[in-house]
Amino acid sequence: NINDSGAGVRVSVLVGDDDASTIKSLREEVDASIEKWSDVSHTKRSLGNQLYSIKRQHKELSDAVIKHIQRCFAYALAKNKDDAQSLAEALRNIPNHLFGKHSGCGDWCAYRKNPDTYRHTGLPHGKPLQSSLLEPELARILGIFADNAKKLAPMGSSQRNESLHNTVASKAPKTRHYGSSESNDTRIAAAVCQQNLGHGYVNDVIAAASLT
């Protein structure tokens, strides 16, 4: 039990993809109060995948437009970090902004300063999108993320864990069986030291062991 008092460690937040089965099992078997945060990198990839999945049905949804939507999404996340309500509003407003409806935009939107000369810098010919079929689709997709703003607002990241996994794999590759070897503990410890202290840990270990 990772939250057993004897372990000396208490887990209160899980950062990962949106696999509901994992957090469900943890809450049932470990601690019902564990909070789930969405991994921001996975979330951005998920948005891109959903946009590309409808690209064929919408001529206006070019690669350039998709990249612009992804930039708007990333900006909304960064601008509203730790503020779930504002983030939800910002995500729901992205389609409005793209289709030339700026009443819900903040001070970041240049249209509010110069509506007569405003041009969409990230859209073709600087003009807003026009497709009446695309607009509700974008609203649906962004709405899904807005509904999960509470999990997105902390901008959690599992990249450090993934980095550690890669370091462990370099010390104890899966192609070789170290699990039943005493060297496995040393290899894992070396990976943790490298992750936390950098490659300089080797010199520290040599000095501490009086091997110089």
C-alpha positions, -999 to 999 in steps of 0.1 A, spaced: 0 0 0 17 32 -12 -1 52 14 6 28 43 20 48 72 48 23 75 61 32 40 68 68 50 54 81 17 19 94 10 7 99 -25 -20 126 -29 -19 133 -66 -15 111 -97 -3 128 -129 -9 108 -161 -30 103 -192 -68 101 -190 -70 64 -185 -99 62 -160 -92 26 -150 -59 35 -133 -73 62 -110 -104 41 -103 -83 12 -91 -61 35 -70 -91 51 -53 -107 18 -46 -76 -1 -34 -53 26 -20 -68 59 -11 -102 73 -22 -88 109 -17 -61 106 -44 -65 135 -69 -60 130 -106 -42 156 -128 -39 153 -165 -4 152 -180 -1 184 -201 20 169 -228 -4 140 -233 -33 164 -233 -18 185 -261 -11 153 -282 -47 142 -276 -60 176 -289 -39 172 -320 -51 137 -326 -87 147 -323 -83 176 -347 -65 155 -373 -92 128 -370 -118 153 -384 -95 170 -409 -108 151 -439 -144 162 -432 -134 199 -430 -115 215 -459 -109 246 -438 -91 226 -411 -56 226 -427 -24 217 -410 -16 254 -404 -50 259 -388 -46 229 -365 -12 242 -354 -28 276 -346 -55 259 -326 -28 240 -307 -10 273 -300 -43 289 -287 -48 258 -265 -13 260 -251 -16 297 -244 -49 292 -226 -32 266 -204 -2 287 -195 -23 319 -190 -48 302 -166 -25 279 -146 -42 268 -114 -74 286 -122 -98 259 -134 -128 282 -140 -109 307 -161 -93 279 -180 -126 263 -188 -139 297 -201 -108 303 -222 -110 268 -238 -147 272 -246 -139 306 -261 -113 294 -286 -138 285 -313 -155 318 -309 -122 337 -313 -113 316 -344 -147 324 -360 -145 361 -354 -166 363 -322 -145 383 -297 -170 393 -270 -156 367 -247 -119 374 -254 -96 390 -229 -70 417 -232 -47 393 -250 -69 396 -281 -57 423 -304 -92 427 -319 -103 444 -287 -77 471 -293 -81 477 -330 -112 459 -344 -111 477 -377 -76 466 -386 -74 433 -367 -62 403 -387 -58 367 -374 -21 362 -375 -24 324 -374 -52 319 -399 -52 319 -437 -52 354 -452 -57 368 -417 -94 361 -418 -116 342 -393 -128 307 -401 -162 304 -419 -174 268 -420 -207 264 -402 -200 227 -399 -165 230 -384 -175 255 -357 -197 231 -337 -171 203 -341 -144 225 -326 -168 236 -298 -174 200 -290 -138 190 -289 -127 220 -269 -157 216 -247 -144 181 -236 -112 196 -224 -131 225 -207 -151 200 -188 -119 186 -174 -103 220 -166 -99 211 -130 -75 183 -140 -57 204 -166 -53 237 -146 -23 225 -124 -4 217 -157 9 184 -142 37 166 -160 49 131 -159 80 139 -180 104 136 -150 91 101 -144 95 91 -180 130 105 -179 138 83 -149 124 53 -167 147 60 -196 177 63 -173 168 31 -155 165 13 -189 200 25 -198 214 9 -166 192 -22 -165 179 -28 -201 149 -51 -204 168 -72 -230 189 -85 -201 176 -102 -169 189 -83 -138 158 -88 -117 172 -117 -97 207 -103 -96 222 -83 -67 234 -58 -93 199 -48 -100 196 -27 -68 229 -10 -76 218 -3 -112 185 13 -100 204 33 -73 228 46 -100 198 56 -121 182 75 -92 216 92 -84 220 103 -120 185 117 -122 188 136 -89 225 146 -89 236 144 -125 266 124 -139 288 140 -112 275 114 -87 301 90 -101 330 111 -87 312 115 -54 308 77 -51 344 71 -60 356 97 -34 332 83 -7 345 47 -13 381 59 -12 388 45 -47 409 74 -59 
